[in-house]
Amino acid sequence: MSGDQAEVLWEAFVAAMLAAGPAVERRSRYADKPALFTASREVAHLEAPGVIDLRITRAGWLQVRDRFGADPAVRRDPSRRDWIELHVDSAADLDRLGGLLAAALAANS
């Protein structure tokens, strides 16, 4: 994935998150990379081109795991308690994951 394509996907992700609820874009606390915050909590950051780390609480994941747990774009490592990875190749992936993004924002607000 080219840097330009990764940037376009990040911007599409930001737009989808802002449509789902209040968030602010700034630099990540974990590294010098773009991130989204609700109030004072980081809820997402760009991990690598096409890979977005999304914070969702255990309760939030329980609400959506039946719907999104088998989605090929969603990768969850149980050892990373509140974080999942989104592997997005297109804006269509983000459209399909809209309910997951909204649940993550709601769970972290």
Backbone as JSON Lines, residues from 0, in Angstrom:
{"i":0,"aa":"M","n":[0.85,-1.18,0.0],"ca":[0.0,0.0,0.0],"c":[0.89,1.23,0.0]}
{"i":1,"aa":"S","n":[0.61,2.14,-0.89],"ca":[1.42,3.36,-0.98],"c":[1.09,4.3,0.18]}
{"i":2,"aa":"G","n":[1.99,5.21,0.45],"ca":[1.78,6.2,1.49],"c":[0.57,7.06,1.22]}
{"i":3,"aa":"D","n":[0.36,7.42,-0.06],"ca":[-0.8,8.23,-0.42],"c":[-2.1,7.48,-0.15]}
{"i":4,"aa":"Q","n":[-2.13,6.19,-0.51],"ca":[-3.33,5.39,-0.29],"c":[-3.59,5.23,1.21]}
{"i":5,"aa":"A","n":[-2.54,5.01,1.99],"ca":[-2.68,4.88,3.44],"c":[-3.23,6.17,4.04]}
{"i":6,"aa":"E","n":[-2.75,7.31,3.55],"ca":[-3.23,8.6,4.05],"c":[-4.71,8.8,3.7]}
{"i":7,"aa":"V","n":[-5.1,8.43,2.5],"ca":[-6.5,8.55,2.09],"c":[-7.39,7.66,2.97]}
{"i":8,"aa":"L","n":[-6.93,6.44,3.25],"ca":[-7.72,5.54,4.1],"c":[-7.8,6.08,5.53]}
{"i":9,"aa":"W","n":[-6.72,6.64,6.05],"ca":[-6.77,7.22,7.39],"c":[-7.78,8.36,7.42]}
{"i":10,"aa":"E","n":[-7.75,9.21,6.42],"ca":[-8.7,10.33,6.38],"c":[-10.14,9.83,6.27]}
{"i":11,"aa":"A","n":[-10.36,8.75,5.51],"ca":[-11.7,8.15,5.42],"c":[-12.09,7.56,6.78]}
{"i":12,"aa":"F","n":[-11.15,6.96,7.49],"ca":[-11.41,6.44,8.83],"c":[-11.8,7.58,9.78]}
{"i":13,"aa":"V","n":[-11.04,8.66,9.74],"ca":[-11.34,9.82,10.6],"c":[-12.75,10.32,10.3]}
{"i":14,"aa":"A","n":[-13.1,10.47,9.03],"ca":[-14.44,10.94,8.66],"c":[-15.52,9.99,9.18]}
{"i":15,"aa":"A","n":[-15.28,8.69,9.07],"ca":[-16.26,7.7,9.56],"c":[-16.4,7.79,11.08]}
{"i":16,"aa":"M","n":[-15.31,7.96,11.78],"ca":[-15.36,8.07,13.24],"c":[-16.08,9.36,13.66]}
{"i":17,"aa":"L","n":[-15.77,10.47,12.98],"ca":[-16.42,11.73,13.32],"c":[-17.92,11.67,13.05]}
{"i":18,"aa":"A","n":[-18.31,10.92,12.03],"ca":[-19.74,10.73,11.75],"c":[-20.41,9.89,12.83]}
{"i":19,"aa":"A","n":[-19.63,9.02,13.5],"ca":[-20.18,8.14,14.52],"c":[-20.27,8.81,15.89]}
{"i":20,"aa":"G","n":[-19.51,9.87,16.11],"ca":[-19.54,10.53,17.41],"c":[-18.41,11.52,17.57]}
{"i":21,"aa":"P","n":[-18.38,12.21,18.71],"ca":[-17.36,13.25,18.92],"c":[-15.96,12.65,19.12]}
{"i":22,"aa":"A","n":[-15.02,13.18,18.37],"ca":[-13.62,12.78,18.48],"c":[-12.76,13.93,18.0]}
{"i":23,"aa":"V","n":[-11.5,13.9,18.39],"ca":[-10.54,14.94,18.01],"c":[-9.3,14.24,17.47]}
{"i":24,"aa":"E","n":[-8.77,14.75,16.37],"ca":[-7.55,14.18,15.8],"c":[-6.34,14.94,16.31]}
{"i":25,"aa":"R","n":[-5.34,14.2,16.78],"ca":[-4.04,14.75,17.16],"c":[-3.01,13.63,17.15]}
{"i":26,"aa":"R","n":[-1.81,13.88,17.6],"ca":[-0.74,12.89,17.56],"c":[-0.93,11.88,18.7]}
{"i":27,"aa":"S","n":[-0.56,10.64,18.44],"ca":[-0.7,9.56,19.41],"c":[0.2,9.77,20.62]}
{"i":28,"aa":"R","n":[-0.24,9.26,21.75],"ca":[0.58,9.25,22.95],"c":[1.64,8.16,22.88]}
{"i":29,"aa":"Y","n":[1.41,7.17,22.03],"ca":[2.27,5.99,21.99],"c":[3.42,6.13,20.99]}
{"i":30,"aa":"A","n":[3.29,6.99,20.03],"ca":[4.33,7.21,19.03],"c":[3.93,8.42,18.2]}
{"i":31,"aa":"D","n":[4.81,8.85,17.35],"ca":[4.52,10.02,16.52],"c":[3.71,9.57,15.3]}
{"i":32,"aa":"K","n":[2.41,9.35,15.52],"ca":[1.53,8.92,14.45],"c":[0.16,9.54,14.68]}
{"i":33,"aa":"P","n":[-0.64,9.65,13.62],"ca":[-1.97,10.25,13.78],"c":[-2.86,9.38,14.66]}
{"i":34,"aa":"A","n":[-3.72,10.07,15.45],"ca":[-4.6,9.36,16.39],"c":[-5.9,10.13,16.56]}
{"i":35,"aa":"L","n":[-6.89,9.44,17.1],"ca":[-8.17,10.05,17.45],"c":[-8.39,9.88,18.95]}
{"i":36,"aa":"F","n":[-8.97,10.91,19.57],"ca":[-9.24,10.92,20.99],"c":[-10.69,11.3,21.26]}
{"i":37,"aa":"T","n":[-11.26,10.74,22.32],"ca":[-12.51,11.23,22.89],"c":[-12.13,11.74,24.27]}
{"i":38,"aa":"A","n":[-12.5,12.96,24.55],"ca":[-12.1,13.61,25.81],"c":[-10.59,13.43,25.96]}
{"i":39,"aa":"S","n":[-10.13,12.66,26.94],"ca":[-8.69,12.5,27.12],"c":[-8.19,11.1,26.76]}
{"i":40,"aa":"R","n":[-9.04,10.26,26.19],"ca":[-8.66,8.87,25.88],"c":[-8.38,8.68,24.4]}
{"i":41,"aa":"E","n":[-7.24,8.09,24.12],"ca":[-6.92,7.74,22.74],"c":[-7.75,6.53,22.34]}
{"i":42,"aa":"V","n":[-8.5,6.65,21.25],"ca":[-9.38,5.55,20.82],"c":[-8.93,4.9,19.52]}
{"i":43,"aa":"A","n":[-8.01,5.51,18.82],"ca":[-7.52,4.91,17.57],"c":[-6.22,5.59,17.17]}
{"i":44,"aa":"H","n":[-5.37,4.83,16.5],"ca":[-4.18,5.42,15.88],"c":[-3.78,4.58,14.68]}
{"i":45,"aa":"L","n":[-3.09,5.24,13.77],"ca":[-2.59,4.58,12.57],"c":[-1.34,3.81,12.97]}
{"i":46,"aa":"E","n":[-1.41,2.5,12.88],"ca":[-0.29,1.65,13.29],"c":[0.71,1.48,12.16]}
{"i":47,"aa":"A","n":[0.2,1.25,10.96],"ca":[1.01,1.04,9.76],"c":[0.09,1.31,8.57]}
{"i":48,"aa":"P","n":[0.63,1.42,7.37],"ca":[-0.25,1.63,6.22],"c":[-1.34,0.55,6.14]}
{"i":49,"aa":"G","n":[-2.59,0.99,6.22],"ca":[-3.72,0.06,6.15],"c":[-4.05,-0.64,7.45]}
{"i":50,"aa":"V","n":[-3.32,-0.34,8.53],"ca":[-3.56,-0.98,9.82],"c":[-3.86,0.1,10.86]}
{"i":51,"aa":"I","n":[-5.05,0.0,11.44],"ca":[-5.49,0.97,12.44],"c":[-5.77,0.24,13.74]}
{"i":52,"aa":"D","n":[-5.15,0.69,14.82],"ca":[-5.45,0.16,16.15],"c":[-6.68,0.9,16.67]}
{"i":53,"aa":"L","n":[-7.67,0.15,17.1],"ca":[-8.92,0.72,17.61],"c":[-9.14,0.23,19.03]}
{"i":54,"aa":"R","n":[-9.35,1.16,19.95],"ca":[-9.63,0.79,21.34],"c":[-11.12,0.54,21.48]}
{"i":55,"aa":"I","n":[-11.44,-0.64,22.0],"ca":[-12.82,-0.96,22.33],"c":[-12.79,-1.7,23.66]}
{"i":56,"aa":"T","n":[-13.6,-1.29,24.58],"ca":[-13.6,-1.94,25.89],"c":[-14.12,-3.36,25.78]}
{"i":57,"aa":"R","n":[-13.87,-4.13,26.8],"ca":[-14.36,-5.52,26.82],"c":[-15.88,-5.54,26.66]}
{"i":58,"aa":"A","n":[-16.58,-4.65,27.37],"ca":[-18.04,-4.59,27.27],"c":[-18.47,-4.19,25.86]}
{"i":59,"aa":"G","n":[-17.76,-3.25,25.27],"ca":[-18.07,-2.83,23.9],"c":[-17.88,-3.96,22.9]}
{"i":60,"aa":"W","n":[-16.78,-4.73,23.07],"ca":[-16.52,-5.85,22.17],"c":[-17.6,-6.93,22.31]}
{"i":61,"aa":"L","n":[-18.03,-7.19,23.54],"ca":[-19.08,-8.19,23.76],"c":[-20.36,-7.83,23.01]}
{"i":62,"aa":"Q","n":[-20.64,-6.54,22.88],"ca":[-21.84,-6.1,22.18],"c":[-21.77,-6.32,20.67]}
{"i":63,"aa":"V","n":[-20.56,-6.31,20.09],"ca":[-20.43,-6.36,18.63],"c":[-19.68,-7.57,18.09]}
{"i":64,"aa":"R","n":[-19.15,-8.4,18.95],"ca":[-18.29,-9.49,18.45],"c":[-19.03,-10.47,17.55]}
{"i":65,"aa":"D","n":[-20.31,-10.74,17.79],"ca":[-21.03,-11.66,16.91],"c":[-21.15,-11.09,15.5]}
{"i":66,"aa":"R","n":[-21.26,-9.78,15.41],"ca":[-21.4,-9.12,14.1],"c":[-20.06,-8.92,13.39]}
{"i":67,"aa":"F","n":[-19.0,-8.63,14.16],"ca":[-17.72,-8.25,13.55],"c":[-16.56,-9.21,13.84]}
{"i":68,"aa":"G","n":[-16.76,-10.18,14.71],"ca":[-15.68,-11.06,15.11],"c":[-15.08,-11.87,13.97]}
{"i":69,"aa":"A","n":[-15.88,-12.21,12.97],"ca":[-15.39,-13.01,11.83],"c":[-15.06,-12.15,10.61]}
{"i":70,"aa":"D","n":[-15.18,-10.85,10.74],"ca":[-14.88,-9.97,9.61],"c":[-13.39,-10.05,9.3]}
{"i":71,"aa":"P","n":[-13.02,-10.23,8.03],"ca":[-11.6,-10.37,7.7],"c":[-10.76,-9.13,7.98]}
{"i":72,"aa":"A","n":[-11.38,-7.98,8.13],"ca":[-10.64,-6.75,8.42],"c":[-10.36,-6.58,9.91]}
{"i":73,"aa":"V","n":[-11.02,-7.37,10.75],"ca":[-10.91,-7.22,12.21],"c":[-10.01,-8.32,12.76]}
{"i":74,"aa":"R","n":[-8.96,-7.9,13.45],"ca":[-8.05,-8.87,14.08],"c":[-7.97,-8.53,15.56]}
{"i":75,"aa":"R","n":[-8.33,-9.5,16.37],"ca":[-8.32,-9.29,17.81],"c":[-7.36,-10.26,18.47]}
{"i":76,"aa":"D","n":[-6.44,-9.73,19.22],"ca":[-5.49,-10.52,20.01],"c":[-5.96,-10.42,21.46]}
{"i":77,"aa":"P","n":[-6.44,-11.5,22.06],"ca":[-6.96,-11.44,23.43],"c":[-5.96,-10.87,24.45]}
{"i":78,"aa":"S","n":[-4.68,-10.94,24.17],"ca":[-3.7,-10.4,25.11],"c":[-3.65,-8.87,25.08]}
{"i":79,"aa":"R","n":[-4.26,-8.27,24.06],"ca":[-4.29,-6.81,23.96],"c":[-5.65,-6.29,24.43]}
{"i":80,"aa":"R","n":[-6.07,-6.65,25.55],"ca":[-7.36,-6.45,26.18],"c":[-8.32,-5.46,25.5]}
{"i":81,"aa":"D","n":[-7.98,-4.22,25.39],"ca":[-8.92,-3.21,24.87],"c":[-8.63,-2.76,23.45]}
{"i":82,"aa":"W","n":[-7.73,-3.4,22.74],"ca":[-7.36,-2.96,21.4],"c":[-7.61,-4.07,20.38]}
{"i":83,"aa":"I","n":[-8.08,-3.67,19.21],"ca":[-8.18,-4.56,18.06],"c":[-7.5,-3.88,16.89]}
{"i":84,"aa":"E","n":[-7.09,-4.66,15.92],"ca":[-6.5,-4.1,14.69],"c":[-7.52,-4.18,13.57]}
{"i":85,"aa":"L","n":[-7.6,-3.1,12.83],"ca":[-8.4,-3.07,11.61],"c":[-7.44,-3.06,10.44]}
{"i":86,"aa":"H","n":[-7.58,-4.02,9.55],"ca":[-6.76,-4.09,8.34],"c":[-7.67,-3.68,7.18]}
{"i":87,"aa":"V","n":[-7.54,-2.42,6.77],"ca":[-8.44,-1.87,5.76],"c":[-7.72,-1.68,4.44]}
{"i":88,"aa":"D","n":[-8.39,-2.09,3.38],"ca":[-7.86,-1.95,2.03],"c":[-8.6,-0.9,1.23]}
{"i":89,"aa":"S","n":[-9.81,-0.53,1.7],"ca":[-10.62,0.41,0.93],"c":[-11.65,1.08,1.83]}
{"i":90,"aa":"A","n":[-12.27,2.12,1.3],"ca":[-13.34,2.8,2.03],"c":[-14.52,1.87,2.25]}
{"i":91,"aa":"A","n":[-14.7,0.87,1.37],"ca":[-15.79,-0.1,1.54],"c":[-15.61,-0.88,2.85]}
{"i":92,"aa":"D","n":[-14.37,-1.18,3.22],"ca":[-14.12,-1.83,4.51],"c":[-14.64,-0.96,5.64]}
{"i":93,"aa":"L","n":[-14.37,0.32,5.57],"ca":[-14.8,1.24,6.62],"c":[-16.32,1.35,6.65]}
{"i":94,"aa":"D","n":[-16.95,1.37,5.5],"ca":[-18.41,1.42,5.45],"c":[-19.0,0.2,6.16]}
{"i":95,"aa":"R","n":[-18.45,-0.95,5.89],"ca":[-18.93,-2.2,6.47],"c":[-18.71,-2.23,7.99]}
{"i":96,"aa":"L","n":[-17.68,-1.57,8.48],"ca":[-17.33,-1.58,9.9],"c":[-17.93,-0.41,10.69]}
{"i":97,"aa":"G","n":[-18.82,0.34,10.08],"ca":[-19.39,1.52,10.73],"c":[-19.96,1.25,12.11]}
{"i":98,"aa":"G","n":[-20.68,0.14,12.28],"ca":[-21.24,-0.19,13.58],"c":[-20.18,-0.47,14.63]}
{"i":99,"aa":"L","n":[-19.07,-1.05,14.22],"ca":[-17.95,-1.3,15.12],"c":[-17.32,0.02,15.57]}
{"i":100,"aa":"L","n":[-17.14,0.94,14.63],"ca":[-16.56,2.24,14.96],"c":[-17.44,2.99,15.95]}
{"i":101,"aa":"A","n":[-18.74,2.98,15.71],"ca":[-19.69,3.65,16.62],"c":[-19.65,3.01,18.01]}
{"i":102,"aa":"A","n":[-19.59,1.67,18.05],"ca":[-19.53,0.98,19.34],"c":[-18.25,1.32,20.09]}
{"i":103,"aa":"A","n":[-17.14,1.44,19.38],"ca":[-15.88,1.79,20.03],"c":[-15.95,3.19,20.63]}
{"i":104,"aa":"L","n":[-16.5,4.13,19.89],"ca":[-16.65,5.49,20.43],"c":[-17.55,5.49,21.64]}
{"i":105,"aa":"A","n":[-18.68,4.82,21.54],"ca":[-19.63,4.8,22.66],"c":[-19.0,4.14,23.89]}
{"i":106,"aa":"A","n":[-18.26,3.08,23.69],"ca":[-17.65,2.37,24.82],"c":[-16.56,3.18,25.51]}
{"i":107,"aa":"N","n":[-15.97,4.13,24.8],"ca":[-14.86,4.9,25.35],"c":[-15.26,6.31,25.78]}
{"i":108,"aa":"S","n":[-16.52,6.63,25.72],"ca":[-16.93,7.99,26.1],"c":[-17.47,8.04,27.51]}
